[in-house]
Amino acid sequence: MRLTVPSGLPDADLTAVDLFDPELYATGDPHPLWLAMRERAPVLRQTLPDGRGFASVTRHADVRAVLRDHTRFTSRRGTLLSILGSDDPAGDKMMAASDPPVHTRMRLPLNSVLSFAALRSREPGIRDVVRRLLAPLAAGEPWDLAVAGAGFPMAFTGALMGLPEADWPELTRLTTMAVAPQDPMFGAEADDGSLVAAHHELFEYFAGQVQARGERDDLVGFLKRMDAGGRPLRLDEIVYNCYSLLLGANVTTPHAIAGTVQGFIDFPDEYPRLDGDPDRTTLAIEEGLRWASPANHFMRYAVADTELSGEPVRAGEAVVAWLGSANRDERVFDDPYRFDVARRPNRHVAFGTGVHYCVGAPLARVALRSLFGEVVDLVERFHPAGPPEHLKSNFVAGVRSMPVTAELRPGAADLLATATAGAGPLPELPAR
């Protein structure tokens, strides 16, 4: 999705807005539409040709209200537009598709193994992966940051889950296919065939992983042993949550990387402000998360009649919260269309909010801090080496191709060569 700066309040025909269409996020530009909606139609309804409908909210306050208040807006019936109009079969089985107290029983044990403290021991391994990822920059040739970054999360999430490294490229492809089934690079089969196929293969894979393994000290083993409110998880619950955890990692981290680097390129005065101070790098990462907003939307269903921004919302109505819009809301962010590496405060909702705040956020932040800590030490400046290509998806604001070159700091090329000597490259995505 393009990260553009609207000029003035757009005179958009809001009756013709189609936020469901994944093509809008591949070749169009939702930011002027969201700006107009925040000002003129904070609750905007859309009916699809097949009769399904939903209400969109675009203001930061409304997005937070929808995502935080599970007593008014339930996750049990589905959280993504891809299953609009049908009850989610993962309801009350997958943490992301449940409400408290079911959600709480699953989440609390996972919090303990996905906290910053629990993940600290993995930082050296992640830094090694980062050096391998960045090694091609030493050649000075165009390097596709998006393609390289797509495999990055598997090197820590796949390892944390105990998944065989040989499987990582195919799992990356399948998770991308699950969120972008209409993208010609990953799916584009008719009648949602790509989505069904991706789900089937991923569920079958995780069922095999769970049933085949004995006692293992990894995240899948933890889910098998986990006490979820006085009982163990069933096989289907373990499979659904393995799918959700892997999907969350693979569709967020790579696009946060691409969006942050795009911010450095589009606002060239910002990157030089980073001087290696970890606190400044952390602020820049949070701004990158706001800027990219990789998870584009989450959906809920209204439990009872209520209202948002003074507009009525009916019981049973699907409500879609657009995170990319909330993260540009002028009511919350000063100069929201400026990429500011020192932005503070930064109340972005890139990881959601409330009880469903992304359980994997600490892991994503550890990985991003490791990566951009190395980037700041090694790279003087990034340059575009071709136009980016955007993912065709209404859920993930993603980049599927982003060629760049980099001016390295003195000694960086030798450091990369030394650090990667004897280490093989990260696995690449399989050809489709």
C-alpha positions as CSV (number, residue, x, y, z in Angstrom):
1,M,0.0,0.0,0.0
2,R,1.3,3.4,-0.9
3,L,2.4,5.6,2.0
4,T,1.3,8.9,0.6
5,V,0.6,12.4,1.8
6,P,-2.8,13.8,0.8
7,S,-2.8,17.4,-0.2
8,G,-5.8,19.1,1.5
9,L,-9.1,17.5,2.2
10,P,-10.0,15.3,-0.8
11,D,-13.3,15.8,-2.5
12,A,-14.0,12.1,-2.7
13,D,-17.3,10.5,-3.5
14,L,-17.7,8.4,-0.4
15,T,-20.7,6.6,-1.9
16,A,-18.3,4.9,-4.3
17,V,-15.6,3.9,-1.8
18,D,-14.7,0.2,-2.0
19,L,-12.5,-0.6,0.9
20,F,-13.1,-4.3,0.4
21,D,-11.3,-4.4,-3.0
22,P,-7.7,-5.7,-2.6
23,E,-6.7,-3.9,-5.8
24,L,-7.1,-0.5,-3.9
25,Y,-4.1,-1.4,-1.8
26,A,-2.0,-2.8,-4.6
27,T,-2.4,0.0,-7.2
28,G,-4.6,2.6,-5.6
29,D,-4.3,4.9,-2.6
30,P,-6.6,4.6,0.4
31,H,-5.1,7.5,2.4
32,P,-7.0,10.3,0.7
33,L,-10.2,8.3,1.2
34,W,-9.5,7.6,4.8
35,L,-8.8,11.3,5.4
36,A,-12.2,12.2,3.9
37,M,-13.9,9.5,5.9
38,R,-12.4,10.7,9.2
39,E,-13.7,14.2,8.5
40,R,-17.1,13.5,6.8
41,A,-18.1,9.9,7.5
42,P,-16.5,8.4,10.6
43,V,-18.9,5.4,10.3
44,L,-19.3,4.5,6.6
45,R,-21.3,1.5,5.4
46,Q,-20.6,-0.5,2.3
47,T,-22.7,-3.3,0.8
48,L,-21.0,-5.8,-1.5
49,P,-22.6,-7.0,-4.8
50,D,-23.5,-10.3,-3.0
51,G,-25.4,-8.4,-0.3
52,R,-22.9,-8.7,2.5
53,G,-22.2,-5.5,4.3
54,F,-20.0,-3.8,6.9
55,A,-19.4,-0.5,8.6
56,S,-16.0,1.1,8.5
57,V,-14.5,3.2,11.3
58,T,-11.4,5.3,10.6
59,R,-10.8,7.6,13.5
60,H,-8.3,6.6,16.2
61,A,-10.8,6.8,19.0
62,D,-13.3,4.6,17.2
63,V,-10.7,2.1,16.2
64,R,-9.6,1.8,19.8
65,A,-13.2,1.5,21.0
66,V,-14.0,-1.3,18.6
67,L,-10.8,-3.2,19.4
68,R,-10.7,-2.7,23.1
69,D,-14.4,-3.2,24.2
70,H,-15.2,-6.9,23.8
71,T,-18.4,-6.4,25.7
72,R,-19.7,-4.3,22.7
73,F,-17.7,-5.8,19.8
74,T,-17.0,-9.6,19.7
75,S,-14.2,-11.4,18.0
76,R,-15.9,-14.8,18.1
77,R,-17.6,-14.5,14.7
78,G,-14.5,-13.5,12.8
79,T,-11.8,-10.8,12.7
80,L,-11.0,-10.4,9.0
81,L,-13.0,-9.3,6.0
82,S,-12.0,-12.5,4.2
83,I,-14.7,-14.3,6.2
84,L,-17.3,-11.6,6.3
85,G,-20.8,-12.9,6.6
86,S,-20.0,-16.4,7.9
87,D,-19.1,-17.5,11.4
88,D,-15.5,-18.2,11.9
89,P,-14.9,-21.9,12.5
90,A,-12.0,-20.9,14.8
91,G,-14.3,-19.1,17.1
92,D,-13.5,-19.9,20.8
93,K,-10.7,-22.2,19.5
94,M,-8.1,-19.7,18.4
95,M,-7.0,-16.9,20.7
96,A,-7.5,-14.2,18.1
97,A,-11.1,-15.4,17.5
98,S,-12.3,-15.5,21.1
99,D,-13.3,-13.2,23.8
100,P,-12.6,-13.3,27.6
101,P,-12.7,-15.5,29.5
102,V,-11.8,-18.0,26.8
103,H,-9.3,-15.7,25.3
104,T,-7.7,-15.0,28.7
105,R,-7.2,-18.7,29.5
106,M,-5.2,-19.1,26.3
107,R,-3.3,-15.8,26.4
108,L,-2.0,-15.7,30.0
109,P,0.3,-18.7,29.7
110,L,1.6,-17.5,26.3
111,N,2.4,-14.1,27.7
112,S,5.0,-15.8,29.9
113,V,7.0,-17.4,27.0
114,L,6.6,-14.4,24.6
115,S,7.6,-11.6,27.0
116,F,10.7,-9.5,26.6
117,A,12.4,-11.2,29.5
118,A,11.8,-14.7,28.1
119,L,13.0,-13.7,24.6
120,R,16.2,-11.9,25.7
121,S,18.3,-15.0,25.3
122,R,17.4,-15.2,21.6
123,E,18.8,-11.8,20.7
124,P,22.3,-13.0,19.8
125,G,20.8,-15.6,17.4
126,I,18.6,-12.9,15.8
127,R,21.6,-10.6,15.3
128,D,23.4,-13.4,13.5
129,V,20.4,-13.8,11.2
130,V,20.3,-10.0,10.6
131,R,24.0,-10.1,9.4
132,R,23.1,-12.9,7.0
133,L,20.1,-10.9,5.8
134,L,22.1,-7.7,5.2
135,A,25.2,-9.4,3.7
136,P,24.1,-8.8,0.0
137,L,24.4,-5.0,0.6
138,A,28.2,-5.4,0.6
139,A,28.1,-6.1,-3.1
140,G,26.7,-2.6,-3.9
141,E,24.2,-4.0,-6.3
142,P,20.4,-3.6,-6.2
143,W,18.9,-5.7,-3.5
144,D,15.2,-6.5,-3.1
145,L,14.6,-5.7,0.5
146,A,11.0,-6.9,0.5
147,V,11.8,-10.3,-1.0
148,A,14.8,-10.8,1.4
149,G,12.7,-9.6,4.4
150,A,9.9,-12.0,3.7
151,G,11.9,-14.9,5.1
152,F,13.3,-13.0,8.1
153,P,10.5,-13.8,10.6
154,M,10.8,-17.6,10.1
155,A,14.4,-17.4,11.3
156,F,13.2,-16.5,14.8
157,T,9.5,-17.4,14.9
158,G,10.0,-20.7,13.0
159,A,13.0,-21.5,15.3
160,L,11.0,-20.6,18.4
161,M,8.2,-22.9,17.3
162,G,10.7,-25.7,16.5
163,L,9.7,-25.9,12.8
164,P,12.3,-27.6,10.5
165,E,14.3,-25.0,8.6
166,A,13.7,-26.8,5.3
167,D,10.0,-26.0,5.7
168,W,10.4,-22.2,6.3
169,P,10.2,-21.0,2.7
170,E,7.0,-22.9,2.0
171,L,5.4,-21.8,5.2
172,T,6.3,-18.2,4.3
173,R,4.6,-18.6,0.9
174,L,1.5,-20.2,2.4
175,T,1.0,-17.6,5.1
176,T,1.4,-14.8,2.5
177,M,-1.1,-16.7,0.3
178,A,-3.5,-16.8,3.2
179,V,-3.6,-13.1,3.5
180,A,-3.2,-12.2,-0.1
181,P,-5.1,-14.9,-2.0
182,Q,-5.8,-12.6,-5.0
183,D,-2.2,-11.5,-5.4
184,P,-0.9,-13.1,-8.7
185,M,2.5,-13.8,-7.0
186,F,1.0,-15.9,-4.3
187,G,-2.5,-17.1,-5.3
188,A,-5.1,-15.5,-7.5
189,E,-7.1,-18.7,-8.0
190,A,-10.8,-18.3,-8.7
191,D,-13.6,-18.6,-6.0
192,D,-11.2,-18.1,-3.1
193,G,-9.4,-21.3,-4.0
194,S,-6.1,-19.9,-2.9
195,L,-7.4,-19.0,0.5
196,V,-8.9,-22.4,1.1
197,A,-5.8,-24.2,-0.2
198,A,-3.5,-22.2,2.0
199,H,-5.6,-22.8,5.1
200,H,-5.9,-26.5,4.3
201,E,-2.1,-27.0,3.8
202,L,-1.2,-24.9,6.9
203,F,-3.7,-26.7,9.2
204,E,-2.6,-30.1,7.9
205,Y,1.0,-29.2,8.4
206,F,0.6,-28.1,12.0
207,A,-1.6,-31.1,12.8
208,G,1.2,-33.3,11.6
209,Q,3.8,-31.4,13.6
210,V,1.7,-31.6,16.8
211,Q,1.0,-35.3,16.4
212,A,4.5,-36.4,15.3
213,R,6.5,-34.8,18.0
214,G,7.2,-36.0,21.5
215,E,8.3,-33.8,24.4
216,R,10.1,-30.8,22.8
217,D,11.3,-27.5,24.4
218,D,9.7,-25.2,21.8
219,L,6.6,-23.2,21.4
220,V,4.5,-25.9,19.8
221,G,5.5,-28.2,22.7
222,F,4.5,-25.5,25.1
223,L,1.1,-25.3,23.6
224,K,0.7,-29.1,23.9
225,R,1.6,-28.9,27.6
226,M,-0.2,-25.6,28.4
227,D,-2.9,-25.3,31.1
228,A,-5.8,-23.3,29.5
229,G,-7.9,-22.7,32.6
230,G,-7.7,-26.1,34.1
231,R,-7.5,-28.2,31.0
232,P,-5.0,-28.9,28.1
233,L,-5.7,-27.5,24.6
234,R,-7.3,-29.9,22.1
235,L,-5.6,-30.7,18.8
236,D,-7.7,-28.3,16.8
237,E,-7.0,-25.5,19.3
238,I,-3.3,-26.1,19.1
239,V,-3.4,-26.1,15.3
240,Y,-5.5,-22.9,15.1
241,N,-3.1,-21.1,17.5
242,C,0.0,-22.3,15.7
243,Y,-1.5,-20.9,12.5
244,S,-2.3,-17.6,14.1
245,L,1.1,-17.1,15.8
246,L,3.0,-17.9,12.6
247,L,0.6,-15.8,10.4
248,G,1.0,-12.8,12.8
249,A,4.8,-12.9,12.6
250,N,5.0,-13.4,8.9
251,V,2.6,-10.7,7.8
252,T,3.8,-8.0,10.2
253,T,7.5,-7.9,10.6
254,P,8.6,-7.9,6.9
255,H,6.3,-5.1,5.9
256,A,7.3,-3.0,9.0
257,I,10.9,-3.3,7.7
258,A,10.0,-2.2,4.2
259,G,7.8,0.6,5.4
260,T,10.4,1.9,7.7
261,V,13.1,1.9,5.1
262,Q,10.7,3.6,2.7
263,G,10.2,6.3,5.3
264,F,14.0,6.8,5.5
265,I,14.1,7.2,1.7
266,D,11.0,9.5,1.4
267,F,12.2,11.7,4.3
268,P,15.9,11.8,3.7
269,D,16.6,14.2,6.7
270,E,15.3,11.7,9.2
271,Y,17.7,8.7,9.0
272,P,20.8,10.8,9.7
273,R,19.2,11.7,13.1
274,L,19.9,8.1,14.2
275,D,23.3,8.0,15.8
276,G,23.4,4.5,17.2
277,D,21.7,5.4,20.5
278,P,19.4,2.4,21.1
279,D,16.6,4.7,22.5
280,R,16.5,6.7,19.3
281,T,16.5,3.6,17.2
282,T,13.5,2.3,19.3
283,L,11.6,5.5,18.7
284,A,12.3,5.2,14.9
285,I,11.0,1.6,15.0
286,E,7.8,2.7,16.6
287,E,7.4,5.4,14.0
288,G,8.1,2.8,11.3
289,L,5.3,0.6,12.7
290,R,2.9,3.6,12.7
291,W,4.0,4.6,9.2
292,A,3.7,1.1,7.7
293,S,0.7,-0.2,9.7
294,P,1.2,-3.7,8.3
295,A,-2.1,-5.1,9.7
296,N,-4.5,-2.9,7.7
297,H,-7.8,-3.8,9.4
298,F,-9.4,-6.0,12.1
299,M,-13.1,-6.8,12.1
300,R,-15.6,-7.2,15.0
301,Y,-19.4,-7.7,15.3
302,A,-21.5,-5.5,17.4
303,V,-23.0,-7.4,20.3
304,A,-25.9,-4.9,20.9
305,D,-27.1,-1.6,19.5
306,T,-24.4,1.0,20.2
307,E,-22.8,4.1,18.6
308,L,-19.5,5.4,17.4
309,S,-18.7,9.1,16.9
310,G,-22.4,9.7,17.5
311,E,-23.4,7.3,14.7
312,P,-25.7,4.3,15.5
313,V,-24.3,0.8,15.0
314,R,-26.8,-2.0,14.9
315,A,-26.5,-5.3,16.9
316,G,-25.0,-8.0,14.7
317,E,-23.4,-5.5,12.3
318,A,-19.9,-6.2,11.1
319,V,-17.6,-3.3,12.0
320,V,-14.1,-3.0,10.4
321,A,-11.5,-0.9,12.1
322,W,-8.9,0.5,9.7
323,L,-5.6,0.7,11.6
324,G,-3.7,2.5,8.8
325,S,-6.2,5.3,9.0
326,A,-6.2,5.5,12.8
327,N,-2.4,5.8,12.6
328,R,-2.8,9.0,10.5
329,D,-5.5,10.6,12.6
330,E,-4.8,14.4,13.0
331,R,-6.7,14.3,16.3
332,V,-3.9,12.2,17.8
333,F,-0.7,12.7,15.8
334,D,0.9,16.0,15.1
335,D,1.7,16.3,11.4
336,P,0.6,12.7,10.9
337,Y,1.8,12.5,7.2
338,R,5.4,13.2,8.3
339,F,7.8,10.3,9.1
340,D,9.4,11.5,12.3
341,V,12.0,9.2,13.8
342,A,11.8,11.0,17.1
343,R,8.0,11.1,17.4
344,R,6.9,11.2,21.0
345,P,4.3,10.4,22.1
346,N,3.4,7.8,19.5
347,R,0.1,6.1,20.3
348,H,0.0,4.0,17.2
349,V,-2.3,0.9,17.0
350,A,-0.1,-1.1,14.6
351,F,-0.3,-4.1,17.0
352,G,-3.9,-3.5,17.9
353,T,-5.0,-2.6,21.4
354,G,-6.9,-4.0,24.4
355,V,-7.1,-7.7,25.2
356,H,-6.2,-8.6,21.7
357,Y,-3.1,-6.6,21.6
358,C,-0.7,-8.7,19.5
359,V,0.8,-11.4,21.8
360,G,3.8,-11.6,19.5
361,A,4.6,-7.8,19.7
362,P,7.6,-8.3,22.1
363,L,9.1,-10.8,19.6
364,A,8.5,-8.5,16.7
365,R,10.1,-5.6,18.6
366,V,13.1,-7.7,19.6
367,A,13.7,-8.6,16.0
368,L,13.2,-5.1,14.6
369,R,15.5,-3.6,17.2
370,S,18.2,-6.2,16.3
371,L,17.8,-5.5,12.6
372,F,17.7,-1.7,12.7
373,G,20.4,-1.6,15.3
374,E,22.6,-3.3,12.8
375,V,21.3,-1.2,9.9
376,V,22.2,2.1,11.7
377,D,25.7,0.8,12.4
378,L,26.3,-0.5,8.8
379,V,24.3,1.7,6.4
380,E,25.0,5.4,5.6
381,R,22.0,5.8,3.4
382,F,19.5,3.8,1.3
383,H,18.5,4.6,-2.3
384,P,15.6,3.3,-4.4
385,A,16.7,1.0,-7.2
386,G,13.3,0.6,-8.8
387,P,9.6,1.1,-8.0
388,P,8.1,-0.9,-5.2
389,E,5.3,-3.4,-5.9
390,H,2.5,-3.6,-3.3
391,L,0.7,-6.7,-2.1
392,K,-2.8,-7.2,-3.4
393,S,-4.5,-7.6,0.0
394,N,-7.1,-5.7,2.0
395,F,-5.7,-7.1,5.2
396,V,-1.9,-6.7,4.9
397,A,-0.5,-3.3,3.9
398,G,2.4,-5.1,2.3
399,V,5.2,-4.7,-0.1
400,R,6.2,-7.7,-2.3
401,S,9.1,-6.1,-4.1
402,M,11.3,-3.1,-3.1
403,P,14.7,-2.9,-4.8
404,V,17.2,-0.7,-3.0
405,T,21.0,0.0,-2.9
406,A,22.9,1.1,0.2
407,E,25.9,3.3,0.8
408,L,27.7,1.5,3.6
409,R,29.7,3.1,6.4
410,P,33.5,2.7,6.4
411,G,34.4,-0.9,7.2
412,A,30.8,-2.2,7.0
413,A,31.5,-4.4,3.9
414,D,34.4,-6.2,5.6
415,L,32.3,-6.6,8.8
416,L,29.5,-8.2,6.9
417,A,31.9,-10.5,5.0
418,T,33.6,-11.5,8.3
419,A,30.3,-12.0,10.1
420,T,28.8,-14.2,7.4
421,A,31.9,-16.3,6.6
422,G,30.9,-19.9,6.6
423,A,27.2,-19.2,7.1
424,G,24.8,-20.0,4.3
425,P,22.2,-17.6,3.0
426,L,18.7,-17.5,4.4
427,P,16.3,-19.9,2.7
428,E,14.5,-18.2,-0.2
429,L,10.9,-18.5,-1.1
430,P,10.1,-21.4,-3.5
431,A,9.2,-20.5,-7.0
432,R,5.4,-20.7,-7.6
